[in-house]
Each structure stands twice: as structure tokens, then as C-alpha cells.
């Protein structure tokens, strides 16, 4: 029985993996990859577009990296507690990195030479991996009734930074003897995270109720319609970009990081719908709502985002820009938000934070009747995490029902 021939894409990815590891990314040419894969260079461009998109495919689809994080987490999640989860995840991560040390060193050492688009792609891959691991870590934390001032995503990020940093140093130097055995390192890292990140509610009865409530997963701090309306009015008075920013945050439910990575080409206007293509984090398409919390802010052909883009005279591809026409940074985005919310307070007496816009959008979509599975597709948020939003939507619906009954009375 004949062995099925590998697809063209698979052969190109395999050839690229070998060459990237041998020569580094910068020194590897598309011609060399095509020759090793025994295809025409035009075929490579047709399948991947350019070398850096091929690199991303290598990271996502190659035998070394494909489903790596899923496999690591499944092994680690079989453990009984957080300590064993972290220990097993760290051990398997280092073991896998050691399978392709030259490739990993090349990616880390040469990333500064990549264009911005490709650094974003690598960052997106790491973000997706971290988010996937964080979901499992959150379950392990809840099972042990632990609390932390850090979110699961922050803990995983810090944990992976330590692992990658150790691997790069250990694989690039000689006589590095701070830990005589790798298991000693892993024990040190796990001990550091357990003592510095977590407290057990069972062992710490003195923890205040305020601290406990703060980290309850079922709490969703969405914003009331009156506050959102005030924010829209202030943004409109401030400027076209500010108005477009608030419209995107509350009309599409994007995270701040996703907003920063939006480009003009990601805004797709169709006859009956305005769609945003999200290429950072969870790749997806999101409809840009015309109605936000009972008020209409435009249509498919004319809305705050379209008006902002039409007013632009520069050639910068980013949708949101600073005063020198460069893509907006995270700090600049936060400064705009703080300026717009400086005199606004939530019902809890706090200044609104940008992440609440996404939560508000999720709750509103559920109030309108969208199914959890569909909202998960549009938001990029796991269905299990959306259960808390569904509960908040039910609570708000009950309040609205009570208000209608009061009017009838």
C-alpha cells in the first residue's frame, strides 16, 4: 500500500522548519525553502504570501509546535493540585523547547529584524497559548479554593517568561551552574509562584470579604446605559478619533489590545453590515453594532468609525493614531480613555476602566438574545467564561421586567 504524499503546504512548512533551525530566519530565503520542498518559489508565495507568514505557519503547524500547548496542558491538568500542574507544565515545556533549540534561539534572537506585522503575529501566537493555559490554571485554582491578586493570564505570562528566559540562557551559555539540576530550577519557580501569587481561603480566614468578593469569577462589572451615553457624548465633543474609539469599544466589544492592532483594511463595509476583521488574539470577524444600549450611532454607510477614516489625510494603516501619525500605543490609548472618563463614576463609585466596555458589550448582546456559543465565536471568549455574563444578563432582564410591571401598576 502506497504512502500518501504530503501536501505542498506540509512540505513547505517542513522545509522551512529545517532551514530556519539551520540558518536562522534572516538568512533563510524563500528560494531555498522552495528548493528543499521541491516546489516552485511562486507556489510558496501563493500558499503563504511571504517568508514571515511561513514562519508563523511553522510555529503553528509544524511537528514541533503544532498543538504543543494543548498537549502540555492536558498532561499538566491531570495533576491533582496547582503545584503539580505548574511543575508538570514547566517540565514538559522545557523538554519540548529542547527538541529544537536552534530554531527557538533564532526566533528569539532575530525577532527584532522582523517587520511589525510579523512581530505582532508572533505575539498573537504567544497570547493565544497563554490564554489557553490560563483557562486550565483557573480551574485548578478554583478547585483548591485559592485566591490571587494576579489574574490567571498574568500568572501564566510571568511563568512562561521565566521558562523561556531560563531556556535561552541555559542553551546559549556554558558553565551556567546556578541550578545543578533542572528539577531544582522547577522547584524554585513553583515555590516562588505558590508563595508569591496564591493564598488559600481555607487557610487564611482573616482575608477580608472585600478581597474575596473582588476575585469571584461570577462578578461582571458592566457599565450602565446612562454612563455609556455620557461617554459617547463627551467623545463626540472631543474629536472624531475619540468618538470612533468609543464606538468600536462598545459597538464591537474589542479588548484594548485588539483595538490597537486594528488597521484600515480590517474595516469591511458591506451593504447590510459593517464588519471588523480581528487578526490579533482570537482571529474572527465581529459586526460593528449600529445600536448601543438603546441609542443609534450611525448606519452601515455612515457611523463614527467611517467618518473618522474619511477625515484622515495620512497613509498610516493603523485605524487609531497619535499626533505624529504613528499607530497608537497602549499608553496613549489609556490616556485617551482616562481623559474621557475623568469625571464619570460607576455605580460602585469607581472610575470606569477600558476593559468594562467589552464586558458591557457581552452583557448587551446576551440581553438582545444571542446564544452563548455565538457570542463565544464573536468575542473570542470561552463559553465557560461567558456563563458569568449570562447570569449578569439574566439579572438585568429581571430588573427590567420588574420595572415594566411597576409601570403597568
Residue, then its C-alpha position, 0 to 999 in steps of 0.5 A: x500500500x502506497x504512502x500518501x504524499x504530503x501536501x505542498x503546504x506540509x512540505x513547505x512548512x517542513x522545509x522551512x522548519x529545517x532551514x530556519x533551525x539551520x540558518x536562522x530566519x534572516x538568512x533563510x530565503x524563500x528560494x531555498x525553502x522552495x528548493x528543499x520542498x521541491x516546489x516552485x518559489x511562486x507556489x510558496x508565495x501563493x500558499x503563504x504570501x511571504x517568508x514571515x507568514x511561513x514562519x508563523x505557519x511553522x510555529x503553528x503547524x509544524x511537528x514541533x509546535x503544532x498543538x504543543x500547548x494543548x498537549x502540555x496542558x492536558x498532561x499538566x491538568x491531570x495533576x491533582x493540585x496547582x503545584x503539580x500542574x505548574x511543575x508538570x507544565x514547566x517540565x514538559x515545556x522545557x523538554x519540548x523547547x529542547x527538541x529544537x533549540x536552534x530554531x527557538x534561539x533564532x526566533x528569539x534572537x532575530x525577532x527584532x529584524x522582523x517587520x511589525x506585522x510579523x512581530x505582532x503575529x508572533x505575539x498573537x501566537x504567544x497570547x493565544x497559548x497563554x490564554x489557553x493555559x490560563x483557562x486550565x490554571x483557573x480551574x485548578x485554582x478554583x478547585x483548591x479554593x485559592x485566591x490571587x491578586x494576579x489574574x490567571x493570564x498574568x500568572x501564566x505570562x510571568x511563568x512562561x517568561x521565566x521558562x523561556x528566559x531560563x531556556x535561552x540562557x541555559x542553551x546559549x551559555x556554558x558553565x551556567x551552574x546556578x541550578x545543578x539540576x533542572x528539577x531544582x530550577x522547577x522547584x524554585x519557580x513553583x515555590x516562588x509562584x505558590x508563595x508569591x501569587x496564591x493564598x488559600x481561603x481555607x487557610x487564611x480566614x482573616x482575608x477580608x470579604x472585600x478581597x474575596x468578593x473582588x476575585x469571584x469569577x461570577x462578578x461582571x462589572x458592566x457599565x450602565x446605559x446612562x454612563x455609556x451615553x455620557x461617554x459617547x457624548x463627551x467623545x463626540x465633543x472631543x474629536x472624531x478619533x475619540x468618538x470612533x474609539x468609543x464606538x468600536x469599544x462598545x459597538x464591537x466589544x474589542x479588548x484594548x489590545x485588539x483595538x490597537x492592532x486594528x488597521x484600515x483594511x480590517x474595516x469591511x463595509x458591506x451593504x447590510x453590515x459593517x464588519x471588523x476583521x480581528x487578526x490579533x488574539x482570537x482571529x474572527x470577524x465581529x459586526x460593528x453594532x449600529x445600536x448601543x444600549x438603546x441609542x443609534x450611532x450611525x448606519x452601515x454607510x455612515x457611523x463614527x468609525x467611517x467618518x473618522x477614516x474619511x477625515x484622515x489625510x495620512x497613509x498610516x494603516x493603523x485605524x487609531x493614531x497619535x499626533x505624529x501619525x504613528x499607530x497608537x500605543x497602549x499608553x496613549x490609548x489609556x490616556x485617551x480613555x482616562x481623559x474621557x472618563x475623568x469625571x464619570x463614576x460607576x455605580x460602585x463609585x469607581x472610575x470606569x476602566x477600558x476593559x468594562x466596555x467589552x464586558x458591557x458589550x457581552x452583557x448587551x448582546x446576551x440581553x438582545x438574545x444571542x446564544x452563548x456559543x455565538x457570542x463565544x465565536x464573536x468575542x473570542x471568549x470561552x463559553x465557560x467564561x461567558x456563563x458569568x455574563x449570562x447570569x449578569x444578563x439574566x439579572x438585568x432582564x429581571x430588573x427590567x421586567x420588574x420595572x415594566x410591571x411597576x409601570x403597568x401598576 
